[in-house]
Amino acid sequence: MLAAFVSTPAPKDPLSVLEVGERPEPVVPDGWTTIQVKAVSLNHHDLFSLQGIGLPAERMPMILGTDAAGIDEDGNEVVVHGVIASPGWMGDETLDPKRSLLSEVHQGSMAERVAVPRRNLLPKPADLSFAEAACLPTAWLTAYRMLFVRSGLRPGQTVLVQGASGGVATALIVLGRAAGYRIWVTGRSEEKRAAALALGAEQAFESGARLPERVDGVMETVGKATWSHSIKSLRPGGVIVTSGATTGYDPGAELNRVFFTQLSVIGSTMGTKDELEALIRMCAVTGVRPIIDVELPLTEAREGFARMSEGRTNGKIVFTL
């Protein structure tokens, strides 16, 4: 079957090891099933996998992709929840020490077919396209959990989203606006800031700019490049929710500001199947839809990866089959 995969890591030149070609059909353990993939979205996790981050060479070749929408063995349209809990785990699967994502231990979803646990399937609403549905399980679920589950923030409060054009960031803008938050954003270019305003952000600022006032919360996925600005932008008692660090994991902690102004730093990772179900319902109730930058056939995966690597994105990149 056709798939996008990696056979050897390349920390310095990840695109050089991206392969698109034939791979064996998925192995289906007990309790699992096979999904005919119709759409899969690209995430930074996939770029990291090409670099060998979180994916050691002994697990390769590995098909990439953490989420998908497609058709199950009974002909039902489904959304795949990409967090794989360990056997027998009960409760919040993001807290399972042995959890994984598709493409970490088990073969990923950037293929014509993918094997997943039956418990990881949710019905796809008819009014969501396969491409839109494929954006939900990773980036949009991450944003949903950050804003509505982990932050403790309430509608009406001011939230700064760092790095306006990425998949999680655009999801935070759209979901936050729909729920009644006052959304501010930062962006590296005038084009990215204008796009964020068009999505519903109230104000957009250059990266690192001094804000008109301090905010109640900051949503962080950028890491080292924006961390100091995030800390300085918070009001006393404010909260940072971090779910990623695309520019580096080791910023200065600025603990003096954290303890003196009593800031909270909250980690957030992906989300649960129940939260994904709630997100799908929110899309149905509010009419919000994932922002798709470009749809490409899987055979053109290299172009999509290059766009993400170079920061040429304004929303999600989706591969179709």
C-alpha positions in Angstrom: 0.0 0.0 0.0 1.1 3.6 -0.6 2.5 5.4 2.5 4.7 8.2 3.7 7.4 6.8 6.0 10.9 7.1 7.4 13.6 4.4 7.4 16.5 6.2 9.0 16.6 9.4 11.1 18.3 12.6 9.8 18.5 15.2 12.7 20.0 17.9 10.5 18.1 17.3 7.2 14.8 15.7 8.0 13.2 16.1 4.5 16.1 14.1 3.0 14.7 10.9 4.7 11.0 11.3 3.9 10.0 8.4 1.7 6.7 8.0 -0.2 6.2 4.5 -1.6 5.0 1.0 -0.9 4.8 -0.5 2.6 3.3 -3.8 3.9 -0.4 -4.0 4.8 -1.1 -3.2 8.5 -0.9 -6.0 11.1 -4.1 -6.1 13.1 -3.9 -7.3 16.7 -6.9 -8.5 18.7 -9.2 -5.7 19.5 -8.0 -3.6 16.6 -9.4 -2.9 13.2 -8.3 -1.5 9.8 -9.4 1.9 8.5 -9.3 3.0 4.9 -7.7 6.4 5.3 -9.3 9.2 3.3 -7.4 12.2 4.8 -4.6 12.7 7.3 -3.2 16.0 8.6 0.4 16.9 9.0 1.8 17.8 12.4 5.2 19.0 13.8 5.4 15.5 15.4 5.9 14.1 11.9 8.9 16.4 11.3 10.3 15.4 14.6 10.0 11.8 13.7 12.1 12.3 10.6 14.8 13.7 12.9 14.5 10.7 15.2 13.0 12.7 18.1 10.9 10.3 20.0 11.4 7.7 17.3 14.6 5.7 17.6 16.1 4.0 14.6 15.3 0.5 15.9 11.6 1.2 15.4 12.0 2.2 11.8 10.8 1.9 9.0 7.8 3.8 10.5 4.8 5.1 8.6 4.2 8.7 9.7 0.9 10.3 10.8 -0.8 10.6 14.1 -4.4 11.2 13.1 -6.8 10.3 10.3 -10.4 10.2 9.1 -11.7 7.4 6.9 -14.0 4.4 6.5 -14.1 1.4 8.9 -14.6 -2.2 7.9 -18.4 -1.8 8.1 -18.4 1.2 5.8 -18.9 3.8 8.5 -17.2 7.2 8.2 -15.0 7.6 11.3 -12.4 9.8 13.0 -9.4 8.2 14.5 -8.2 9.1 18.0 -4.5 8.9 17.8 -3.5 8.4 21.5 -2.9 4.7 22.1 -3.3 3.7 25.7 -1.6 0.6 27.1 -3.8 -2.6 27.5 -6.1 -2.4 30.6 -5.5 1.4 31.2 -8.5 3.1 32.6 -9.2 6.8 32.9 -7.4 9.8 31.2 -5.2 8.1 28.5 -2.9 11.1 28.3 -1.7 10.3 31.9 -0.9 6.7 31.0 3.0 6.4 31.4 3.0 3.8 28.6 0.8 5.7 26.1 2.0 6.4 22.6 0.7 8.1 19.5 0.3 6.5 16.2 3.7 6.5 14.4 5.7 6.1 17.6 5.3 2.4 18.5 2.5 1.4 16.0 2.6 2.3 12.3 1.1 5.7 11.6 -1.8 6.9 9.5 -0.1 8.4 6.4 -1.1 5.4 4.4 -3.9 3.9 2.4 -4.8 1.8 5.5 -4.0 2.0 9.2 -4.6 -0.4 12.1 -6.1 1.2 15.2 -7.8 -0.1 18.4 -11.6 -0.3 17.9 -12.0 1.8 21.1 -10.2 4.7 19.3 -12.9 5.3 16.7 -15.5 8.0 16.7 -18.3 8.6 14.2 -17.6 11.3 11.7 -20.5 13.8 11.3 -21.8 14.0 7.8 -21.3 17.7 7.7 -17.6 17.5 8.4 -15.5 16.7 5.3 -12.8 14.0 5.7 -10.1 16.7 5.4 -11.7 18.8 8.2 -12.2 15.7 10.4 -8.6 14.7 10.0 -7.4 18.0 11.5 -9.3 17.4 14.8 -7.5 14.5 16.6 -4.1 16.2 17.1 -3.9 19.9 16.6 -7.5 20.8 17.3 -7.8 18.4 20.2 -4.6 19.8 21.7 -6.0 23.3 21.5 -9.4 22.2 23.0 -7.7 20.6 26.0 -5.3 23.6 26.5 -8.1 26.2 26.5 -11.1 24.4 28.0 -9.6 21.6 30.2 -6.2 22.7 31.5 -6.2 26.6 31.6 -8.9 27.3 34.1 -9.6 30.5 32.1 -13.2 31.7 31.6 -14.9 33.3 28.6 -14.4 37.1 28.6 -10.8 36.8 29.7 -7.9 37.8 27.5 -5.7 35.0 26.0 -2.5 35.5 24.1 -1.7 32.9 21.4 1.9 32.8 20.5 2.8 32.0 16.8 -0.4 32.8 15.0 -0.2 30.6 11.9 0.3 27.0 13.1 -2.3 24.3 13.3 -2.7 24.5 17.1 -2.6 28.3 17.1 -5.3 28.7 14.5 -7.4 26.2 16.4 -7.0 28.2 19.6 -8.1 31.4 17.8 -11.2 29.9 16.2 -12.2 27.9 19.3 -11.5 30.7 21.7 -13.4 33.2 19.6 -16.4 30.8 19.4 -16.4 30.4 23.2 -16.3 34.1 24.0 -12.6 34.6 24.9 -10.8 37.8 24.0 -8.0 36.4 21.7 -4.8 38.3 21.0 -2.0 36.8 18.9 1.6 37.3 17.9 2.9 36.6 14.4 6.2 36.9 12.6 4.9 38.6 9.4 2.2 41.0 8.5 0.5 38.3 6.4 0.3 35.9 9.3 -1.1 38.6 11.6 -3.7 39.6 9.1 -4.8 36.0 8.7 -5.2 35.7 12.4 -7.4 38.8 12.5 -9.5 37.4 9.7 -10.0 34.2 11.8 -11.4 36.2 14.7 -8.5 37.4 16.8 -9.2 40.8 18.4 -5.6 42.1 18.0 -2.4 40.9 16.4 1.1 42.0 17.4 4.7 41.4 16.1 6.6 38.7 17.8 7.9 40.0 21.1 6.0 43.3 21.0 5.0 45.0 24.2 1.3 44.5 24.7 -1.2 47.3 25.6 -2.0 45.4 28.9 -1.1 42.1 30.5 -3.2 39.1 29.7 -4.9 36.5 31.8 -3.4 33.5 30.0 -0.9 32.6 27.3 -1.1 29.5 25.0 2.4 28.4 24.2 3.5 25.9 21.5 6.6 27.8 20.3 8.9 27.4 23.3 12.4 29.0 23.5 11.8 31.8 21.0 8.7 33.2 22.8 8.9 32.0 26.4 10.4 35.1 27.9 7.7 37.2 26.1 5.0 34.9 27.4 6.2 35.3 31.0 6.4 39.0 30.8 3.0 39.3 29.1 1.0 37.8 32.0 -0.8 39.6 34.7 0.0 38.6 38.3 -1.7 35.3 38.9 -1.9 34.5 35.2 -1.4 31.1 33.6 0.8 29.7 30.7 -0.4 26.5 29.1 2.3 24.8 27.1 1.8 21.9 24.8 4.9 22.1 22.6 8.2 23.8 22.0 8.9 23.9 18.2 11.9 26.3 18.7 13.5 24.5 21.6 12.7 23.0 25.0 15.3 24.9 27.1 14.3 28.6 27.6 15.4 30.5 30.6 12.8 29.7 33.3 12.6 33.2 34.7 11.7 31.8 38.1 11.9 35.2 39.7 8.9 36.3 37.7 7.1 33.0 38.1 7.2 33.1 41.9 7.0 36.9 42.5 3.9 37.4 40.4 2.5 33.9 41.3 2.2 32.6 37.8 1.0 29.1 36.9 2.8 27.0 34.3 0.5 24.2 33.1 1.5 21.3 30.8 -1.0 19.9 28.3 -0.6 17.0 25.9 -3.1 16.0 23.2 -6.4 15.0 24.7 -8.7 12.2 25.6 -11.2 10.3 23.4 -14.0 12.0 25.4 -12.6 15.4 24.8 -12.3 14.6 21.1 -16.0 13.7 21.1 -16.8 17.0 22.9 -14.7 18.9 20.3 -16.7 17.2 17.4 -19.9 18.2 19.1 -18.6 21.8 19.6 -18.0 22.0 15.8 -21.5 20.8 15.2 -23.1 23.2 17.6 -21.1 26.3 16.7 -20.4 25.7 13.1 -16.7 26.3 13.5 -14.5 24.2 11.2 -10.7 23.5 11.1 -8.7 26.0 9.0 -7.0 24.1 6.2 -4.1 25.8 4.5 -3.7 23.3 1.7 -4.9 19.9 0.7 -2.4 17.7 -1.2 -2.5 14.1 -2.4 -0.3 11.9 -0.3 2.0 11.4 -3.4 2.9 15.1 -2.9 3.7 14.7 0.8 7.2 16.3 0.3 5.6 19.6 -0.6 3.5 19.6 2.5 6.5 18.7 4.7 8.6 21.5 3.1 5.8 24.1 3.7 5.7 23.1 7.4 9.5 23.0 7.7 9.8 26.5 6.2 6.9 28.0 8.2 4.8 28.5 5.0 1.6 27.7 6.8 -1.7 29.3 7.7 -3.7 26.5 9.2 -3.5 22.8 8.6 -1.8 20.8 5.8 -3.9 17.8 4.8 -2.9 14.8 2.7 -5.8 13.0 0.9 -6.0 9.5 -0.5 
